[in-house]
Amino acid sequence: MSVPVNTLDELQQHLAPVMTGHADADTGKVGPAILALVGAILWRKDPGPVEVRAPGMAWVNFGGERYLFRYDPHARRVEVRRGSGSGELLLGVADGTDPAEVMAFVDTLGG
């Protein structure tokens, strides 16, 4: 069951384990592209809460469309998928991803 996150303080609590590499044993510290992704989510998301299910898994609406942001420990990246975990993989963000690529991608979200 997902939990709506309505304040930045609540979002910080959910992000801290992921950002520091303590979400699970396979999580490493994140790079600049992940920070760019988090900033872009806060900047461009639709009004309303971010829905968090577990550290490293959240749903966010952009332009009325729902997207899943999920950390994949095997690929060591954050995946952005349309709608759900089985939705189309739109972007994979790893330590080596250029933050400019993240920003260009976010500009395409929401139709």
A tleap script that builds the chain and sets N, CA, C and O, in Angstrom:
source leaprc.protein.ff14SB
mol = sequence {
  NMET SER VAL PRO VAL ASN THR LEU ASP GLU
  LEU GLN GLN HIE LEU ALA PRO VAL MET THR
  GLY HIE ALA ASP ALA ASP THR GLY LYS VAL
  GLY PRO ALA ILE LEU ALA LEU VAL GLY ALA
  ILE LEU TRP ARG LYS ASP PRO GLY PRO VAL
  GLU VAL ARG ALA PRO GLY MET ALA TRP VAL
  ASN PHE GLY GLY GLU ARG TYR LEU PHE ARG
  TYR ASP PRO HIE ALA ARG ARG VAL GLU VAL
  ARG ARG GLY SER GLY SER GLY GLU LEU LEU
  LEU GLY VAL ALA ASP GLY THR ASP PRO ALA
  GLU VAL MET ALA PHE VAL ASP THR LEU GLY
  CGLY
}
set mol.1.N position { 0.844 -1.178 0.000 }
set mol.1.CA position { 0.000 0.000 0.000 }
set mol.1.C position { 0.888 1.239 0.000 }
set mol.1.O position { 1.842 1.324 0.773 }
set mol.2.N position { 0.575 2.193 -0.863 }
set mol.2.CA position { 1.375 3.404 -0.923 }
set mol.2.C position { 0.929 4.396 0.138 }
set mol.2.O position { -0.213 4.377 0.598 }
set mol.3.N position { 1.863 5.261 0.511 }
set mol.3.CA position { 1.626 6.285 1.528 }
set mol.3.C position { 1.747 7.642 0.850 }
set mol.3.O position { 2.769 7.918 0.222 }
set mol.4.N position { 0.729 8.498 0.959 }
set mol.4.CA position { 0.867 9.827 0.366 }
set mol.4.C position { 1.836 10.675 1.186 }
set mol.4.O position { 1.757 10.719 2.414 }
set mol.5.N position { 2.741 11.339 0.495 }
set mol.5.CA position { 3.720 12.212 1.133 }
set mol.5.C position { 3.358 13.631 0.728 }
set mol.5.O position { 3.455 13.997 -0.443 }
set mol.6.N position { 2.938 14.429 1.708 }
set mol.6.CA position { 2.420 15.759 1.419 }
set mol.6.C position { 3.378 16.899 1.723 }
set mol.6.O position { 3.177 18.010 1.232 }
set mol.7.N position { 4.418 16.655 2.520 }
set mol.7.CA position { 5.326 17.738 2.887 }
set mol.7.C position { 6.759 17.373 2.509 }
set mol.7.O position { 7.093 16.200 2.347 }
set mol.8.N position { 7.585 18.385 2.375 }
set mol.8.CA position { 8.995 18.138 2.079 }
set mol.8.C position { 9.680 17.399 3.218 }
set mol.8.O position { 10.586 16.602 2.975 }
set mol.9.N position { 9.266 17.646 4.455 }
set mol.9.CA position { 9.846 16.929 5.596 }
set mol.9.C position { 9.558 15.432 5.490 }
set mol.9.O position { 10.441 14.610 5.736 }
set mol.10.N position { 8.329 15.079 5.124 }
set mol.10.CA position { 7.987 13.657 4.946 }
set mol.10.C position { 8.774 13.057 3.794 }
set mol.10.O position { 9.251 11.927 3.888 }
set mol.11.N position { 8.913 13.804 2.710 }
set mol.11.CA position { 9.662 13.311 1.562 }
set mol.11.C position { 11.127 13.079 1.942 }
set mol.11.O position { 11.727 12.088 1.526 }
set mol.12.N position { 11.694 13.983 2.723 }
set mol.12.CA position { 13.074 13.804 3.194 }
set mol.12.C position { 13.230 12.496 3.959 }
set mol.12.O position { 14.222 11.788 3.780 }
set mol.13.N position { 12.268 12.172 4.803 }
set mol.13.CA position { 12.330 10.938 5.582 }
set mol.13.C position { 12.358 9.714 4.670 }
set mol.13.O position { 13.081 8.757 4.946 }
set mol.14.N position { 11.585 9.733 3.595 }
set mol.14.CA position { 11.536 8.604 2.677 }
set mol.14.C position { 12.761 8.550 1.761 }
set mol.14.O position { 13.197 7.468 1.369 }
set mol.15.N position { 13.314 9.717 1.422 }
set mol.15.CA position { 14.461 9.762 0.526 }
set mol.15.C position { 15.784 9.478 1.224 }
set mol.15.O position { 16.709 8.955 0.601 }
set mol.16.N position { 15.888 9.810 2.494 }
set mol.16.CA position { 17.171 9.702 3.202 }
set mol.16.C position { 17.832 8.334 3.052 }
set mol.16.O position { 19.024 8.279 2.749 }
set mol.17.N position { 17.107 7.218 3.253 }
set mol.17.CA position { 17.776 5.917 3.098 }
set mol.17.C position { 18.302 5.675 1.681 }
set mol.17.O position { 19.350 5.053 1.508 }
set mol.18.N position { 17.591 6.156 0.683 }
set mol.18.CA position { 18.014 5.971 -0.699 }
set mol.18.C position { 19.213 6.868 -1.004 }
set mol.18.O position { 20.188 6.426 -1.610 }
set mol.19.N position { 19.135 8.120 -0.584 }
set mol.19.CA position { 20.185 9.084 -0.893 }
set mol.19.C position { 21.500 8.751 -0.197 }
set mol.19.O position { 22.567 9.084 -0.713 }
set mol.20.N position { 21.447 8.110 0.946 }
set mol.20.CA position { 22.667 7.793 1.695 }
set mol.20.C position { 23.157 6.375 1.466 }
set mol.20.O position { 24.192 5.983 2.005 }
set mol.21.N position { 22.418 5.590 0.663 }
set mol.21.CA position { 22.836 4.225 0.382 }
set mol.21.C position { 22.416 3.224 1.427 }
set mol.21.O position { 22.989 2.136 1.493 }
set mol.22.N position { 21.421 3.555 2.258 }
set mol.22.CA position { 20.981 2.651 3.321 }
set mol.22.C position { 19.590 2.064 3.097 }
set mol.22.O position { 18.987 1.542 4.035 }
set mol.23.N position { 19.072 2.138 1.874 }
set mol.23.CA position { 17.734 1.582 1.600 }
set mol.23.C position { 17.751 0.069 1.691 }
set mol.23.O position { 16.801 -0.532 2.193 }
set mol.24.N position { 18.824 -0.557 1.209 }
set mol.24.CA position { 19.010 -1.999 1.336 }
set mol.24.C position { 20.487 -2.287 1.108 }
set mol.24.O position { 21.260 -1.379 0.801 }
set mol.25.N position { 20.875 -3.530 1.254 }
set mol.25.CA position { 22.290 -3.903 1.184 }
set mol.25.C position { 22.913 -3.630 -0.183 }
set mol.25.O position { 24.129 -3.465 -0.276 }
set mol.26.N position { 22.108 -3.579 -1.247 }
set mol.26.CA position { 22.632 -3.394 -2.598 }
set mol.26.C position { 22.671 -1.942 -3.049 }
set mol.26.O position { 23.116 -1.657 -4.160 }
set mol.27.N position { 22.218 -1.030 -2.219 }
set mol.27.CA position { 22.138 0.366 -2.613 }
set mol.27.C position { 23.448 1.076 -2.318 }
set mol.27.O position { 23.961 1.011 -1.201 }
set mol.28.N position { 23.982 1.750 -3.316 }
set mol.28.CA position { 25.163 2.577 -3.116 }
set mol.28.C position { 24.744 4.026 -2.995 }
set mol.28.O position { 23.571 4.356 -3.169 }
set mol.29.N position { 25.703 4.896 -2.695 }
set mol.29.CA position { 25.378 6.322 -2.650 }
set mol.29.C position { 25.047 6.791 -4.062 }
set mol.29.O position { 25.553 6.245 -5.043 }
set mol.30.N position { 24.208 7.791 -4.153 }
set mol.30.CA position { 23.735 8.244 -5.451 }
set mol.30.C position { 24.619 9.352 -6.004 }
set mol.30.O position { 25.339 10.028 -5.268 }
set mol.31.N position { 24.546 9.520 -7.314 }
set mol.31.CA position { 25.337 10.535 -7.981 }
set mol.31.C position { 24.517 11.758 -8.340 }
set mol.31.O position { 23.343 11.854 -7.982 }
set mol.32.N position { 25.139 12.698 -9.050 }
set mol.32.CA position { 24.487 13.957 -9.406 }
set mol.32.C position { 23.213 13.782 -10.231 }
set mol.32.O position { 22.290 14.587 -10.104 }
set mol.33.N position { 23.142 12.761 -11.063 }
set mol.33.CA position { 21.948 12.574 -11.896 }
set mol.33.C position { 20.724 12.254 -11.047 }
set mol.33.O position { 19.618 12.685 -11.373 }
set mol.34.N position { 20.906 11.504 -9.962 }
set mol.34.CA position { 19.777 11.186 -9.079 }
set mol.34.C position { 19.309 12.446 -8.363 }
set mol.34.O position { 18.108 12.666 -8.203 }
set mol.35.N position { 20.251 13.264 -7.937 }
set mol.35.CA position { 19.874 14.535 -7.304 }
set mol.35.C position { 19.125 15.425 -8.294 }
set mol.35.O position { 18.168 16.102 -7.920 }
set mol.36.N position { 19.557 15.425 -9.550 }
set mol.36.CA position { 18.843 16.188 -10.581 }
set mol.36.C position { 17.434 15.647 -10.775 }
set mol.36.O position { 16.492 16.418 -10.958 }
set mol.37.N position { 17.284 14.321 -10.737 }
set mol.37.CA position { 15.962 13.708 -10.891 }
set mol.37.C position { 15.037 14.100 -9.740 }
set mol.37.O position { 13.883 14.460 -9.971 }
set mol.38.N position { 15.528 14.034 -8.515 }
set mol.38.CA position { 14.709 14.419 -7.358 }
set mol.38.C position { 14.306 15.888 -7.470 }
set mol.38.O position { 13.148 16.232 -7.232 }
set mol.39.N position { 15.246 16.749 -7.826 }
set mol.39.CA position { 14.925 18.166 -7.990 }
set mol.39.C position { 13.904 18.396 -9.087 }
set mol.39.O position { 13.005 19.224 -8.937 }
set mol.40.N position { 14.035 17.670 -10.190 }
set mol.40.CA position { 13.096 17.813 -11.303 }
set mol.40.C position { 11.701 17.345 -10.913 }
set mol.40.O position { 10.703 17.939 -11.321 }
set mol.41.N position { 11.636 16.281 -10.122 }
set mol.41.CA position { 10.328 15.802 -9.642 }
set mol.41.C position { 9.652 16.899 -8.826 }
set mol.41.O position { 8.478 17.201 -9.040 }
set mol.42.N position { 10.378 17.486 -7.905 }
set mol.42.CA position { 9.804 18.534 -7.058 }
set mol.42.C position { 9.390 19.747 -7.886 }
set mol.42.O position { 8.390 20.396 -7.575 }
set mol.43.N position { 10.137 20.053 -8.918 }
set mol.43.CA position { 9.874 21.227 -9.750 }
set mol.43.C position { 8.687 21.022 -10.672 }
set mol.43.O position { 7.859 21.921 -10.819 }
set mol.44.N position { 8.586 19.842 -11.302 }
set mol.44.CA position { 7.620 19.653 -12.376 }
set mol.44.C position { 6.385 18.826 -12.038 }
set mol.44.O position { 5.462 18.760 -12.851 }
set mol.45.N position { 6.335 18.199 -10.874 }
set mol.45.CA position { 5.210 17.318 -10.563 }
set mol.45.C position { 3.900 18.090 -10.474 }
set mol.45.O position { 3.888 19.288 -10.192 }
set mol.46.N position { 2.800 17.387 -10.718 }
set mol.46.CA position { 1.479 17.969 -10.546 }
set mol.46.C position { 1.233 18.257 -9.068 }
set mol.46.O position { 1.866 17.640 -8.212 }
set mol.47.N position { 0.319 19.190 -8.748 }
set mol.47.CA position { -0.049 19.399 -7.347 }
set mol.47.C position { -0.581 18.104 -6.732 }
set mol.47.O position { -1.209 17.294 -7.415 }
set mol.48.N position { -0.329 17.921 -5.462 }
set mol.48.CA position { -0.771 16.723 -4.768 }
set mol.48.C position { 0.419 15.945 -4.249 }
set mol.48.O position { 1.568 16.286 -4.529 }
set mol.49.N position { 0.137 14.899 -3.492 }
set mol.49.CA position { 1.226 14.153 -2.855 }
set mol.49.C position { 1.990 13.253 -3.823 }
set mol.49.O position { 1.485 12.853 -4.872 }
set mol.50.N position { 3.216 12.954 -3.434 }
set mol.50.CA position { 3.992 11.869 -4.026 }
set mol.50.C position { 3.565 10.622 -3.270 }
set mol.50.O position { 3.455 10.663 -2.044 }
set mol.51.N position { 3.322 9.523 -3.956 }
set mol.51.CA position { 2.920 8.283 -3.288 }
set mol.51.C position { 4.137 7.376 -3.149 }
set mol.51.O position { 4.745 6.984 -4.145 }
set mol.52.N position { 4.488 7.047 -1.908 }
set mol.52.CA position { 5.659 6.223 -1.632 }
set mol.52.C position { 5.203 4.879 -1.099 }
set mol.52.O position { 4.381 4.815 -0.185 }
set mol.53.N position { 5.737 3.796 -1.669 }
set mol.53.CA position { 5.417 2.460 -1.184 }
set mol.53.C position { 6.525 1.937 -0.287 }
set mol.53.O position { 6.238 1.306 0.731 }
set mol.54.N position { 7.758 2.176 -0.628 }
set mol.54.CA position { 8.920 1.713 0.126 }
set mol.54.C position { 10.082 2.615 -0.254 }
set mol.54.O position { 9.991 3.344 -1.241 }
set mol.55.N position { 11.178 2.585 0.508 }
set mol.55.CA position { 12.338 3.369 0.060 }
set mol.55.C position { 12.720 2.953 -1.356 }
set mol.55.O position { 12.901 1.771 -1.648 }
set mol.56.N position { 12.837 3.935 -2.209 }
set mol.56.CA position { 13.216 3.643 -3.588 }
set mol.56.C position { 12.065 3.345 -4.527 }
set mol.56.O position { 12.301 2.871 -5.638 }
set mol.57.N position { 10.821 3.604 -4.124 }
set mol.57.CA position { 9.665 3.364 -4.996 }
set mol.57.C position { 8.613 4.442 -4.747 }
set mol.57.O position { 8.095 4.577 -3.639 }
set mol.58.N position { 8.306 5.208 -5.798 }
set mol.58.CA position { 7.323 6.281 -5.655 }
set mol.58.C position { 6.589 6.508 -6.970 }
set mol.58.O position { 7.135 6.291 -8.051 }
set mol.59.N position { 5.348 6.946 -6.854 }
set mol.59.CA position { 4.545 7.340 -8.014 }
set mol.59.C position { 4.360 8.837 -7.959 }
set mol.59.O position { 4.101 9.419 -6.906 }
set mol.60.N position { 4.502 9.451 -9.136 }
set mol.60.CA position { 4.387 10.899 -9.259 }
set mol.60.C position { 3.586 11.193 -10.523 }
set mol.60.O position { 3.744 10.516 -11.539 }
set mol.61.N position { 2.732 12.199 -10.453 }
set mol.61.CA position { 1.954 12.616 -11.618 }
set mol.61.C position { 2.577 13.845 -12.262 }
set mol.61.O position { 2.937 14.810 -11.588 }
set mol.62.N position { 2.695 13.785 -13.595 }
set mol.62.CA position { 3.164 14.910 -14.404 }
set mol.62.C position { 2.153 15.094 -15.525 }
set mol.62.O position { 1.882 14.153 -16.270 }
set mol.63.N position { 1.594 16.282 -15.655 }
set mol.63.CA position { 0.642 16.544 -16.731 }
set mol.63.C position { -0.527 15.592 -16.742 }
set mol.63.O position { -1.046 15.256 -17.807 }
set mol.64.N position { -0.959 15.143 -15.552 }
set mol.64.CA position { -2.092 14.238 -15.444 }
set mol.64.C position { -1.768 12.779 -15.698 }
set mol.64.O position { -2.659 11.933 -15.619 }
set mol.65.N position { -0.517 12.461 -16.001 }
set mol.65.CA position { -0.105 11.073 -16.220 }
set mol.65.C position { 0.703 10.587 -15.025 }
set mol.65.O position { 1.442 11.351 -14.403 }
set mol.66.N position { 0.549 9.299 -14.715 }
set mol.66.CA position { 1.197 8.680 -13.557 }
set mol.66.C position { 2.488 7.971 -13.986 }
set mol.66.O position { 2.509 7.249 -14.982 }
set mol.67.N position { 3.560 8.189 -13.220 }
set mol.67.CA position { 4.857 7.581 -13.496 }
set mol.67.C position { 5.387 6.926 -12.226 }
set mol.67.O position { 5.196 7.430 -11.120 }
set mol.68.N position { 6.057 5.791 -12.411 }
set mol.68.CA position { 6.710 5.098 -11.312 }
set mol.68.C position { 8.199 5.390 -11.360 }
set mol.68.O position { 8.834 5.286 -12.410 }
set mol.69.N position { 8.747 5.758 -10.209 }
set mol.69.CA position { 10.190 5.931 -10.035 }
set mol.69.C position { 10.615 4.843 -9.064 }
set mol.69.O position { 10.164 4.809 -7.919 }
set mol.70.N position { 11.501 3.938 -9.534 }
set mol.70.CA position { 11.852 2.780 -8.720 }
set mol.70.C position { 13.337 2.486 -8.829 }
set mol.70.O position { 13.900 2.458 -9.924 }
set mol.71.N position { 13.965 2.269 -7.680 }
set mol.71.CA position { 15.372 1.867 -7.681 }
set mol.71.C position { 15.468 0.378 -7.966 }
set mol.71.O position { 14.825 -0.431 -7.298 }
set mol.72.N position { 16.276 0.014 -8.964 }
set mol.72.CA position { 16.519 -1.381 -9.313 }
set mol.72.C position { 17.913 -1.741 -8.812 }
set mol.72.O position { 18.907 -1.323 -9.406 }
set mol.73.N position { 18.000 -2.519 -7.714 }
set mol.73.CA position { 19.314 -2.818 -7.135 }
set mol.73.C position { 20.191 -3.681 -8.039 }
set mol.73.O position { 21.416 -3.611 -7.946 }
set mol.74.N position { 19.595 -4.487 -8.907 }
set mol.74.CA position { 20.392 -5.333 -9.800 }
set mol.74.C position { 21.062 -4.498 -10.886 }
set mol.74.O position { 22.230 -4.715 -11.210 }
set mol.75.N position { 20.331 -3.554 -11.440 }
set mol.75.CA position { 20.884 -2.676 -12.472 }
set mol.75.C position { 21.592 -1.467 -11.858 }
set mol.75.O position { 22.307 -0.745 -12.553 }
set mol.76.N position { 21.393 -1.247 -10.553 }
set mol.76.CA position { 21.973 -0.120 -9.821 }
set mol.76.C position { 21.603 1.215 -10.479 }
set mol.76.O position { 22.454 2.055 -10.770 }
set mol.77.N position { 20.287 1.369 -10.701 }
set mol.77.CA position { 19.785 2.595 -11.318 }
set mol.77.C position { 18.362 2.850 -10.853 }
set mol.77.O position { 17.695 1.951 -10.341 }
set mol.78.N position { 17.904 4.077 -11.032 }
set mol.78.CA position { 16.509 4.425 -10.826 }
set mol.78.C position { 15.835 4.338 -12.181 }
set mol.78.O position { 16.282 4.940 -13.158 }
set mol.79.N position { 14.748 3.576 -12.223 }
set mol.79.CA position { 13.968 3.446 -13.448 }
set mol.79.C position { 12.762 4.359 -13.382 }
set mol.79.O position { 12.132 4.508 -12.335 }
set mol.80.N position { 12.452 4.964 -14.508 }
set mol.80.CA position { 11.220 5.739 -14.648 }
set mol.80.C position { 10.356 4.964 -15.625 }
set mol.80.O position { 10.746 4.722 -16.767 }
set mol.81.N position { 9.161 4.575 -15.154 }
set mol.81.CA position { 8.243 3.783 -15.979 }
set mol.81.C position { 6.884 4.479 -16.056 }
set mol.81.O position { 6.456 5.160 -15.125 }
set mol.82.N position { 6.238 4.289 -17.166 }
set mol.82.CA position { 4.894 4.832 -17.341 }
set mol.82.C position { 3.911 3.965 -16.565 }
set mol.82.O position { 3.782 2.772 -16.844 }
set mol.83.N position { 3.218 4.552 -15.597 }
set mol.83.CA position { 2.117 3.899 -14.895 }
set mol.83.C position { 2.485 2.949 -13.787 }
set mol.83.O position { 2.149 3.200 -12.630 }
set mol.84.N position { 3.177 1.847 -14.107 }
set mol.84.CA position { 3.414 0.808 -13.096 }
set mol.84.C position { 4.764 0.145 -13.333 }
set mol.84.O position { 5.489 0.493 -14.265 }
set mol.85.N position { 5.088 -0.823 -12.468 }
set mol.85.CA position { 6.345 -1.545 -12.591 }
set mol.85.C position { 6.482 -2.324 -13.880 }
set mol.85.O position { 7.595 -2.622 -14.313 }
set mol.86.N position { 5.355 -2.658 -14.500 }
set mol.86.CA position { 5.406 -3.367 -15.781 }
set mol.86.C position { 5.222 -2.413 -16.958 }
set mol.86.O position { 5.180 -2.837 -18.113 }
set mol.87.N position { 5.111 -1.111 -16.649 }
set mol.87.CA position { 4.944 -0.119 -17.707 }
set mol.87.C position { 6.218 0.077 -18.508 }
set mol.87.O position { 7.284 -0.422 -18.147 }
set mol.88.N position { 6.088 0.802 -19.584 }
set mol.88.CA position { 7.207 1.075 -20.474 }
set mol.88.C position { 8.353 1.753 -19.721 }
set mol.88.O position { 8.136 2.738 -19.015 }
set mol.89.N position { 9.571 1.226 -19.871 }
set mol.89.CA position { 10.756 1.844 -19.279 }
set mol.89.C position { 11.103 3.071 -20.101 }
set mol.89.O position { 11.427 2.963 -21.283 }
set mol.90.N position { 11.036 4.234 -19.476 }
set mol.90.CA position { 11.278 5.483 -20.185 }
set mol.90.C position { 12.696 5.998 -19.991 }
set mol.90.O position { 13.259 6.634 -20.883 }
set mol.91.N position { 13.275 5.722 -18.818 }
set mol.91.CA position { 14.613 6.231 -18.512 }
set mol.91.C position { 15.218 5.412 -17.392 }
set mol.91.O position { 14.521 5.012 -16.460 }
set mol.92.N position { 16.510 5.162 -17.482 }
set mol.92.CA position { 17.274 4.565 -16.395 }
set mol.92.C position { 18.330 5.564 -15.975 }
set mol.92.O position { 19.099 6.045 -16.807 }
set mol.93.N position { 18.374 5.883 -14.685 }
set mol.93.CA position { 19.316 6.880 -14.180 }
set mol.93.C position { 20.292 6.192 -13.233 }
set mol.93.O position { 19.909 5.705 -12.169 }
set mol.94.N position { 21.564 6.159 -13.639 }
set mol.94.CA position { 22.616 5.540 -12.846 }
set mol.94.C position { 23.657 6.597 -12.489 }
set mol.94.O position { 23.535 7.761 -12.870 }
set mol.95.N position { 24.683 6.173 -11.752 }
set mol.95.CA position { 25.726 7.115 -11.340 }
set mol.95.C position { 26.350 7.854 -12.516 }
set mol.95.O position { 26.695 9.030 -12.391 }
set mol.96.N position { 26.501 7.183 -13.659 }
set mol.96.CA position { 27.157 7.797 -14.809 }
set mol.96.C position { 26.259 8.608 -15.715 }
set mol.96.O position { 26.734 9.165 -16.705 }
set mol.97.N position { 24.977 8.692 -15.408 }
set mol.97.CA position { 24.044 9.431 -16.258 }
set mol.97.C position { 24.302 10.928 -16.149 }
set mol.97.O position { 24.503 11.453 -15.055 }
set mol.98.N position { 24.296 11.603 -17.280 }
set mol.98.CA position { 24.495 13.052 -17.316 }
set mol.98.C position { 23.235 13.744 -16.779 }
set mol.98.O position { 22.140 13.485 -17.278 }
set mol.99.N position { 23.367 14.613 -15.780 }
set mol.99.CA position { 22.191 15.332 -15.265 }
set mol.99.C position { 21.429 16.101 -16.346 }
set mol.99.O position { 20.214 16.265 -16.240 }
set mol.100.N position { 22.117 16.572 -17.376 }
set mol.100.CA position { 21.439 17.275 -18.470 }
set mol.100.C position { 20.471 16.341 -19.200 }
set mol.100.O position { 19.423 16.783 -19.670 }
set mol.101.N position { 20.817 15.049 -19.298 }
set mol.101.CA position { 19.924 14.062 -19.909 }
set mol.101.C position { 18.653 13.911 -19.075 }
set mol.101.O position { 17.558 13.778 -19.621 }
set mol.102.N position { 18.802 13.933 -17.760 }
set mol.102.CA position { 17.648 13.844 -16.860 }
set mol.102.C position { 16.735 15.040 -17.060 }
set mol.102.O position { 15.520 14.882 -17.175 }
set mol.103.N position { 17.308 16.231 -17.102 }
set mol.103.CA position { 16.500 17.438 -17.254 }
set mol.103.C position { 15.769 17.450 -18.608 }
set mol.103.O position { 14.605 17.842 -18.679 }
set mol.104.N position { 16.443 17.027 -19.666 }
set mol.104.CA position { 15.800 16.971 -21.002 }
set mol.104.C position { 14.644 15.975 -20.981 }
set mol.104.O position { 13.590 16.227 -21.566 }
set mol.105.N position { 14.844 14.834 -20.302 }
set mol.105.CA position { 13.799 13.834 -20.212 }
set mol.105.C position { 12.580 14.369 -19.455 }
set mol.105.O position { 11.447 14.212 -19.910 }
set mol.106.N position { 12.808 14.989 -18.323 }
set mol.106.CA position { 11.700 15.492 -17.497 }
set mol.106.C position { 10.869 16.511 -18.272 }
set mol.106.O position { 9.661 16.614 -18.063 }
set mol.107.N position { 11.506 17.257 -19.157 }
set mol.107.CA position { 10.762 18.223 -19.970 }
set mol.107.C position { 9.756 17.543 -20.897 }
set mol.107.O position { 8.833 18.199 -21.378 }
set mol.108.N position { 9.913 16.239 -21.160 }
set mol.108.CA position { 8.994 15.518 -22.048 }
set mol.108.C position { 7.828 14.888 -21.301 }
set mol.108.O position { 6.878 14.432 -21.936 }
set mol.109.N position { 7.871 14.849 -19.981 }
set mol.109.CA position { 6.832 14.148 -19.220 }
set mol.109.C position { 5.508 14.882 -19.228 }
set mol.109.O position { 5.455 16.111 -19.277 }
set mol.110.N position { 4.452 14.112 -19.178 }
set mol.110.CA position { 3.110 14.677 -19.049 }
set mol.110.C position { 2.478 15.098 -20.343 }
set mol.110.O position { 1.570 15.928 -20.354 }
set mol.111.N position { 2.943 14.539 -21.432 }
set mol.111.CA position { 2.281 14.806 -22.700 }
set mol.111.C position { 2.782 15.958 -23.384 }
set mol.111.O position { 2.302 16.289 -24.468 }
savepdb mol mol.pdb
quit
